[in-house]
């Protein structure tokens, strides 16, 4: 005879996309750590060369690592470690950190973060990280 499981026991949900979604992004007092930790974003960028397609990447931040999975564009997936120090985000390159390479949150809209990459004191790129896949896809489609 099989025993019945009591209906009042709730199963623990380990991963739900909703909890990884950015909520109230324009709220001012959110620490940088909370803006990324356990969140999913969609990186949108121009192709590196004029002939290359634009890039859309699913970016999943976990406790200490970030996983990049391409949706559009010919790039490989990668897994890196990240850390946040004051107002800077540092992402490793093949597991190694370079203190000269950092990222800053330049601005926040209702739809995306505008994040700049820095090498020392020189701004290298500024990229949109969307909160919603459909809006990221629409932005990529609008790029020429």
Phi, psi and omega in degrees: 000133178272136178277143178278143177276130179301137183286347181274359177269122180270138174280142178279127178270121185279320186218122172228133181304326183300318182291343179268355183281146178281125180242136181050056185295334184276358176298132190285328190265030179271121178297151181304319179304315182290338178287338183245320185305125179061032181243158176242131179229167180233108182282128179240126181212155173292153173298150183299329178236159182302326182276350182273147178291158174292165188240137172230122185233132172283122183241114182247115177268134177243207182297309182228358180233161180231138181241125178258123179233117182293139173253314177230135178114151184265075177225159182268157175291153174208155180236127181226168175261145176229158175213156179237128179231115184057244182253025181235141176257128177244131179237130183291161172241110184054041175087355182248136178269144172240116184295345178278342183256117182218173179227142178234150176272107184280316178204164182230130173243182178291338185252335185202163169263142172256112187242129178257144175257140184233143168240109187063237180256013182255123177285126184261312180215160170227124189230146175273134174242104183280155178271337188237130183300316183297320179291324177295318178297320179295320178296313180300318179296331182279344180286139179260000000 
